[in-house]
Amino acid sequence: MTMLLHSLKYELLTALRERSIIIWLVIFPIGLGIFMNAAFGSLYEKTTNMSALPVAIVEEQKDPVFRSVVESLEDSDEPFLKAEYTDRETAEKLLSDGDVKGIIMIGDPIVLEVKESGIEQTILRSFTDQYTVNSSIIREIMKKDPEMAMEAGKRMADELNACHEVSLTNGNTDSFTQYFYNLIAMVAMYGSILGLQISVNNQANLSDIGARKGCSPVRKSITLTAGLISAWIIESGCMAISVTFLRFVLGVELGGSLGLVYLTALLGGIAGVSIGFMIGSFDRFKYEVKFGIAMAVSMTLCFLSGLMMGTIKPIIEKKAPVINRLNPAALISDCLYALNVDSDLHRFSVKIASLAVMTLVFSVIGLIMMRRKKYASI
């Protein structure tokens, strides 16, 4: 145990001297996170969340009941309409410029004019149709009791405004958050740099450090174990920094179970280290070649997980779902997504278990390959 702790100390010092670790595992992800937050910060609210529909109203004839209904829809806690009363010519210009979604011409009958077909135009059509159906009843009431007619108009406005956006989950449904999930997955996959260094630094034909270790009386199993533990510790620290920065500095909502988010990130980082360790254990390529392979593998996995193109993972899920099941980066982002939106931990448990098994497999393969390496002379 004493020798293991001694080796662990120097493995940590050796790894921390590498500037590439600070650049790739800390500085680059933080910088990328800042740019992503600037790009996606409020885009979801601007493009996805429901808001009052802008509409132009042309009063070809006076209709106090309709005006009362519109005012009620505008003044509610969640406004349904944003009306602008104007003349026909101005209304058509507003519609042509895209400033309003439709023109409501108050006459007998009420007419809706739209420029294109879409959800918002369908909602406006439903509104005018419902008003047309109910307006005849209100007019009959108006003949008998004008005050009661106004009250009936307000009730109709309440009915029209009764539909609210309801989320199917208590989590963050912002579709752009997936890019931050994949950013965390990217930091985890970049842990392959650490794993690669451990394997190279234990190969006498690839590094001076490896040559010295080959002459050392310390058992190879101890040096490999110390190296892996040091890589796991450093990578775990980098993962914790990334999650903390995203959650508490940039304010990205990563889900309610923050402890499980950290757990996912830490296991993902260990998976990344094991991938690099396995890559470094194969063949006798130089460090630079293996580094290029590790980075290419990491970026490919991140691309397939949706870091560069958010729609790629659903396409893969439809065409070749096995790729998503075997992609560590996709498993990490899926775990984070499940923690955010699912009410139970079933899907998370399946994904995290798969990630743990893959991590174990990569580590075992790397250890077997490293222990088989023998050198006739150094």
C-alpha positions in Angstrom: 0.0 0.0 0.0 2.9 2.4 0.8 4.4 1.8 -2.6 1.0 2.4 -4.3 0.5 5.7 -2.5 4.1 6.8 -3.3 3.6 5.9 -7.0 0.2 7.7 -7.0 1.8 10.9 -5.7 4.3 11.0 -8.5 1.8 10.0 -11.1 -0.4 12.9 -10.1 2.6 15.3 -10.2 3.6 14.0 -13.6 0.1 14.3 -15.1 -0.4 17.8 -13.7 2.7 19.1 -15.4 1.1 18.5 -18.8 -0.2 21.8 -20.1 -2.5 20.0 -22.5 -4.6 18.7 -19.6 -5.4 22.3 -18.4 -6.1 23.4 -22.0 -8.3 20.5 -23.2 -10.0 19.6 -19.9 -10.6 23.0 -18.3 -10.0 26.1 -20.4 -11.4 24.9 -23.7 -14.7 23.5 -22.2 -15.2 26.7 -20.2 -14.7 28.9 -23.2 -16.9 26.7 -25.4 -19.6 26.8 -22.6 -19.5 30.6 -22.5 -20.0 30.9 -26.3 -22.8 28.3 -26.3 -24.6 30.1 -23.4 -24.3 33.4 -25.3 -25.7 31.7 -28.4 -28.5 29.7 -26.8 -29.1 31.7 -23.6 -32.6 33.0 -24.3 -33.3 31.4 -27.7 -35.7 28.8 -26.3 -37.9 31.5 -24.7 -37.9 33.5 -27.9 -38.6 30.7 -30.3 -40.5 28.1 -28.4 -42.6 29.5 -25.5 -46.1 30.6 -26.2 -46.8 34.3 -26.3 -49.7 36.6 -27.2 -50.7 36.4 -30.9 -50.3 39.8 -32.7 -53.4 40.5 -34.7 -54.8 43.5 -36.6 -58.5 44.4 -36.2 -60.4 46.4 -38.7 -63.8 47.6 -37.5 -66.0 47.8 -40.6 -68.8 48.1 -38.1 -68.9 48.6 -34.3 -69.1 45.5 -32.1 -68.8 46.4 -28.4 -69.1 42.7 -27.4 -66.2 41.7 -29.6 -64.1 44.5 -28.3 -64.9 43.4 -24.7 -63.8 39.9 -25.5 -60.6 41.0 -27.1 -59.8 43.3 -24.1 -60.4 40.4 -21.7 -58.0 38.2 -23.7 -55.4 40.9 -23.7 -55.6 41.7 -20.0 -55.5 38.1 -18.7 -52.4 36.8 -16.8 -51.4 34.9 -19.9 -52.5 37.2 -22.8 -54.0 35.3 -25.7 -54.1 38.2 -28.2 -52.1 41.4 -28.8 -54.6 43.4 -30.8 -54.0 46.5 -32.9 -57.0 48.4 -34.2 -56.4 50.1 -37.5 -57.7 50.6 -41.0 -57.7 48.1 -43.8 -54.7 49.5 -45.7 -52.5 49.6 -42.6 -53.6 46.1 -41.5 -52.7 44.6 -44.8 -49.2 46.2 -44.6 -48.7 44.8 -41.1 -49.7 41.4 -42.4 -47.4 41.6 -45.4 -44.5 42.7 -43.2 -45.1 39.8 -40.8 -45.9 42.1 -37.9 -49.2 40.5 -37.3 -50.4 36.9 -37.8 -53.8 37.8 -39.2 -56.4 40.4 -39.8 -59.8 40.2 -38.2 -62.4 42.3 -40.0 -65.4 43.0 -37.9 -68.5 42.9 -40.0 -71.4 40.6 -40.7 -69.9 38.0 -40.8 -66.5 38.4 -39.1 -63.7 37.5 -41.5 -60.2 36.4 -40.8 -57.5 37.0 -43.3 -54.1 35.3 -43.0 -51.0 35.3 -45.1 -49.8 31.7 -44.4 -50.9 28.5 -42.8 -49.6 27.5 -39.4 -50.4 26.8 -35.7 -50.9 30.4 -34.9 -53.2 31.0 -37.8 -55.2 27.9 -36.9 -55.6 29.3 -33.3 -56.9 32.6 -34.7 -59.3 30.7 -37.0 -60.6 28.7 -34.0 -61.1 32.0 -32.0 -63.1 33.7 -34.8 -65.2 30.6 -35.4 -66.0 30.2 -31.7 -66.9 33.8 -31.4 -69.2 33.6 -34.5 -71.0 30.7 -32.9 -71.5 32.4 -29.6 -72.0 35.9 -30.8 -75.6 35.3 -31.9 -76.5 34.1 -28.4 -74.9 37.2 -26.9 -76.8 39.5 -29.2 -80.1 37.9 -28.1 -79.1 38.5 -24.5 -78.1 42.1 -25.4 -81.6 42.9 -26.6 -83.0 41.9 -23.2 -80.2 43.0 -20.8 -77.1 44.8 -22.1 -75.1 44.4 -18.9 -75.7 40.7 -18.9 -74.5 40.6 -22.5 -71.1 42.2 -21.5 -70.8 39.6 -18.7 -71.5 36.8 -21.2 -68.8 38.3 -23.4 -66.3 38.1 -20.6 -67.2 34.6 -19.8 -66.7 33.6 -23.4 -63.2 35.3 -23.3 -62.4 33.2 -20.2 -63.4 30.0 -22.2 -61.2 31.1 -25.1 -58.3 31.8 -22.8 -58.8 28.5 -20.8 -56.1 26.6 -22.8 -52.7 26.9 -21.2 -49.4 25.4 -22.1 -48.8 22.4 -19.8 -45.5 20.7 -19.4 -45.4 16.9 -19.2 -42.4 17.1 -16.9 -41.1 19.2 -14.0 -37.7 19.3 -15.6 -36.1 21.8 -18.1 -37.6 21.2 -21.5 -35.3 23.6 -23.3 -34.2 21.7 -26.3 -30.9 23.6 -26.5 -29.8 22.2 -23.1 -28.8 19.0 -24.9 -25.8 20.9 -26.2 -24.6 21.5 -22.7 -25.2 17.8 -21.9 -23.0 17.0 -24.8 -20.4 19.5 -23.7 -20.1 17.6 -20.4 -19.8 14.4 -22.5 -17.1 16.0 -24.5 -15.0 16.8 -21.4 -15.5 13.2 -20.3 -14.3 11.9 -23.7 -11.3 14.3 -23.5 -10.3 12.3 -20.4 -8.9 9.9 -23.0 -5.8 12.2 -23.1 -5.1 11.2 -19.5 -5.6 7.5 -20.1 -3.4 7.7 -23.1 -0.6 9.3 -21.2 -0.8 6.6 -18.5 -0.4 3.8 -21.0 2.4 5.6 -23.0 4.3 6.4 -19.8 4.3 2.7 -18.9 5.8 1.6 -22.3 9.6 1.6 -22.4 9.7 1.9 -26.2 7.5 5.0 -26.3 8.7 7.3 -23.5 11.7 8.0 -21.3 9.4 7.7 -18.3 8.3 4.3 -19.5 12.0 3.3 -19.8 12.7 4.3 -16.3 9.7 2.5 -15.0 10.8 -0.6 -16.9 14.0 -0.6 -14.9 12.2 0.0 -11.6 11.8 -2.8 -9.1 8.2 -1.7 -8.6 5.7 -4.1 -10.0 4.0 -3.1 -13.2 0.5 -3.8 -11.7 1.2 -1.1 -9.0 2.4 1.5 -11.4 -0.5 0.9 -13.8 -3.0 1.0 -10.9 -1.4 4.2 -9.5 -1.5 5.8 -13.0 -5.2 4.9 -13.5 -6.2 6.2 -10.1 -4.3 9.5 -10.6 -6.0 9.9 -14.0 -9.4 9.2 -12.5 -8.8 11.8 -9.8 -7.7 14.5 -12.2 -10.5 13.8 -14.6 -13.0 13.8 -11.8 -11.8 17.2 -10.7 -12.1 18.5 -14.3 -15.6 17.1 -14.6 -16.7 18.6 -11.3 -15.3 22.0 -12.5 -17.3 21.8 -15.8 -20.6 20.8 -14.1 -20.1 23.5 -11.4 -19.3 26.2 -14.0 -22.3 25.3 -16.2 -24.8 25.1 -13.3 -23.7 27.9 -11.0 -21.8 30.4 -13.2 -23.7 30.1 -16.5 -27.0 29.1 -14.8 -27.7 26.1 -17.0 -30.5 24.0 -15.5 -29.2 20.5 -15.4 -32.0 18.8 -13.4 -33.1 18.5 -9.8 -30.8 15.6 -8.8 -27.6 17.5 -8.8 -25.8 14.8 -6.9 -26.7 12.3 -9.6 -25.6 14.8 -12.3 -22.1 14.9 -10.6 -22.1 11.1 -10.4 -22.9 10.8 -14.1 -20.1 13.3 -14.9 -17.6 11.5 -12.8 -18.4 8.1 -14.2 -18.3 9.5 -17.7 -14.9 11.0 -17.0 -13.6 7.6 -15.9 -15.1 6.1 -19.0 -13.1 8.6 -21.1 -9.9 7.8 -19.3 -10.5 4.0 -19.9 -11.0 4.7 -23.6 -7.7 6.5 -23.8 -5.9 3.9 -21.7 -7.2 1.2 -24.1 -6.1 3.1 -27.2 -2.7 3.7 -25.8 -2.2 0.0 -25.0 -2.5 -1.1 -28.7 0.5 -1.5 -31.1 3.6 0.6 -31.1 2.5 3.8 -32.7 4.2 7.0 -31.4 2.5 9.1 -28.8 1.5 11.8 -31.4 -0.2 9.2 -33.6 -2.1 7.7 -30.6 -3.0 11.2 -29.4 -4.5 11.9 -32.9 -6.5 8.7 -32.8 -7.8 9.4 -29.3 -8.9 12.9 -30.3 -10.5 11.6 -33.5 -12.4 8.9 -31.6 -13.5 11.4 -28.9 -14.8 14.0 -31.4 -16.5 11.3 -33.5 -18.4 10.0 -30.4 -19.3 13.6 -29.5 -20.5 14.3 -33.0 -22.7 11.2 -33.0 -24.1 12.2 -29.6 -25.3 15.6 -31.0 -22.6 18.1 -29.9 -22.3 19.7 -33.4 -25.7 18.8 -34.7 -28.6 18.3 -32.3 -30.7 16.3 -34.7 -28.1 13.6 -35.4 -28.8 11.4 -32.4 -32.6 11.0 -33.2 -31.7 10.1 -36.7 -29.2 7.5 -35.5 -31.9 6.2 -33.0 -34.2 5.7 -35.9 -31.7 4.2 -38.4 -29.2 2.4 -36.2 -30.1 2.5 -32.5 -27.3 0.2 -31.6 -24.8 3.0 -32.2 -26.4 5.1 -29.5 -26.3 2.1 -27.1 -22.6 1.7 -27.6 -21.6 5.4 -27.7 -20.3 6.5 -24.3 -20.9 10.2 -25.1 -24.5 9.4 -26.0 -25.0 7.4 -22.8 -23.7 10.4 -20.7 -26.0 12.9 -22.4 -28.9 10.4 -22.1 -28.3 10.0 -18.4 -28.3 13.8 -17.9 -31.5 14.1 -20.0 -33.2 11.4 -18.1 -32.3 13.0 -14.8 -33.8 16.3 -16.0 -37.1 15.1 -17.5 -38.0 11.7 -16.1 -40.1 11.3 -12.9 -38.3 8.1 -12.0 -34.8 6.7 -12.3 -35.5 3.6 -14.5 -34.0 5.0 -17.8 -31.2 6.7 -15.9 -30.3 3.4 -14.1 -30.2 1.5 -17.4 -28.0 4.1 -19.1 -25.6 4.5 -16.2 -25.3 0.7 -15.8 -24.4 0.4 -19.5 -21.8 3.2 -19.1 -20.3 1.4 -16.0 -20.0 -1.9 -17.9 -18.3 -0.2 -20.9 -15.9 1.5 -18.6 -15.0 -1.8 -17.0 -14.5 -3.5 -20.3 -12.2 -0.7 -21.7 -10.1 -0.8 -18.5 -9.8 -4.6 -18.5 -8.8 -4.6 -22.2 -6.2 -1.9 -21.5 -4.7 -3.8 -18.5 -4.5 -7.1 -20.3 -2.7 -5.5 -23.3 -0.3 -3.5 -21.0 0.6 -6.5 -18.9 1.4 -8.6 -22.0 4.1 -6.1 -23.1 7.6 -7.4 -22.6 10.9 -5.8 -23.6 14.1 -7.8 -24.4 16.3 -4.7 -23.7 15.7 -1.1 -22.8 
